[in-house]
Amino acid sequence: MECRAGDTAVLIKDLDVKATSFVAKRGKAVRGISLTNNSEHIEGRVNGTRIVIISAYVKKSN
């Protein structure tokens, strides 16, 4: 995935978010992403919560 810091991505799979009581649903926007030292992970906001997501579970939003 070719995302840059600040982009918006979209989840392609429902994800259980650890340490919270919600599931990030497929199609949900991940806003304001930032890249991490690990190329397989990105950080972003879902439902107002900052989470780390495996990049294989998101695609770049148009």
C-alpha positions, 0 to 999 in steps of 0.5 A: 500500500502506498500511503503517506502520513496524513492520508486516509485509509479504509479497512478491508476487514472487521478488526477486534480492537484490543483494550477497547469494547468496539470492533472496527468494521470493514469500510470504516475510514482510518483518518490521519494515518502515520507510519511507524518504524515497522513497515507492516504497521500504521497508526490512525484514528478509528472512532476517535481512538488511536490504534495500530493496524497491520497495513495488510488490512487497509487500502488507500482511500480515493 
